[in-house]
């Protein structure tokens, strides 16, 4: 039989705060029975896969790639607006 875990039990299984689950509920896989929100084991596995980050993985990836001289700023295509006209007295 499939387990149906409510917020406190699901948070304990995932190792997060219950408030984190409540804040992110719109982005998390879950089911509702009336007004009761619950999580199945499959939901918990999908949440873990979606938000799992290995410690130091980002640091290793950024340290191995050398900065490119041809890389442009992501907002480099923007130009400043013309100066505003001053109000006449």
C-alpha positions as CSV (number, residue, x, y, z in Angstrom):
1,X,0.0,0.0,0.0
2,X,1.2,3.5,-0.8
3,X,2.1,5.7,2.1
4,X,0.4,9.1,2.3
5,X,2.5,11.5,4.4
6,X,1.3,14.8,5.6
7,X,3.5,17.9,6.0
8,X,5.3,16.9,9.3
9,X,6.1,13.4,8.2
10,X,7.1,14.4,4.7
11,X,9.4,17.1,6.1
12,X,11.0,14.6,8.4
13,X,11.6,12.2,5.5
14,X,13.2,14.9,3.3
15,X,15.2,16.5,6.1
16,X,13.6,19.9,5.6
17,X,11.5,22.2,7.7
18,X,7.7,21.9,7.4
19,X,7.5,25.6,6.6
20,X,9.8,25.0,3.6
21,X,7.3,22.4,2.2
22,X,4.4,24.8,2.8
23,X,6.3,27.8,1.1
24,X,7.2,25.7,-2.0
25,X,4.0,23.6,-2.3
26,X,3.0,25.1,-5.7
27,X,6.3,23.8,-7.2
28,X,6.3,20.4,-5.5
29,X,4.6,17.2,-6.6
30,X,1.8,16.4,-4.1
31,X,-1.8,15.2,-3.9
32,X,-4.9,16.6,-2.2
33,X,-7.8,14.8,-0.8
34,X,-10.3,17.5,-0.1
35,X,-8.2,20.2,1.7
36,X,-5.6,17.7,3.1
37,X,-2.3,17.8,1.3
38,X,-0.3,14.6,1.3
39,X,2.9,13.2,-0.3
40,X,3.5,9.7,-1.6
41,X,6.9,8.0,-1.7
42,X,7.0,8.8,-5.4
43,X,6.4,12.4,-4.7
44,X,9.2,12.5,-2.1
45,X,11.6,10.8,-4.6
46,X,10.7,13.4,-7.3
47,X,11.2,16.3,-4.8
48,X,14.6,14.9,-3.8
49,X,15.6,14.6,-7.4
50,X,14.4,18.1,-8.2
51,X,16.1,19.9,-5.3
52,X,19.1,17.6,-4.5
53,X,22.5,19.4,-4.6
54,X,25.8,17.7,-3.8
55,X,28.0,19.9,-1.6
56,X,30.9,21.5,-3.5
57,X,29.6,20.4,-7.0
58,X,29.1,24.0,-8.0
59,X,32.5,25.1,-6.8
60,X,34.2,22.3,-8.7
61,X,32.4,23.2,-11.9
62,X,33.2,26.9,-11.7
63,X,36.8,26.4,-10.8
64,X,37.5,24.0,-13.8
65,X,36.1,26.4,-16.4
66,X,38.3,29.3,-17.3
67,X,36.7,32.6,-17.9
68,X,36.1,33.3,-21.6
69,X,37.4,36.6,-23.0
70,X,34.7,36.6,-25.6
71,X,31.8,36.2,-23.1
72,X,29.7,39.3,-23.0
73,X,27.6,40.6,-20.2
74,X,24.0,39.2,-20.3
75,X,22.6,42.8,-20.3
76,X,25.2,44.2,-22.6
77,X,22.7,44.8,-25.4
78,X,20.8,47.4,-23.4
79,X,21.5,51.1,-24.0
80,X,20.8,54.0,-21.6
81,X,17.7,56.1,-22.1
82,X,18.1,59.6,-23.3
83,X,18.2,62.3,-20.7
84,X,14.9,63.7,-19.5
85,X,13.9,67.2,-20.4
86,X,13.9,69.7,-17.5
87,X,10.7,71.3,-16.5
88,X,10.2,74.9,-17.6
89,X,9.4,77.5,-15.0
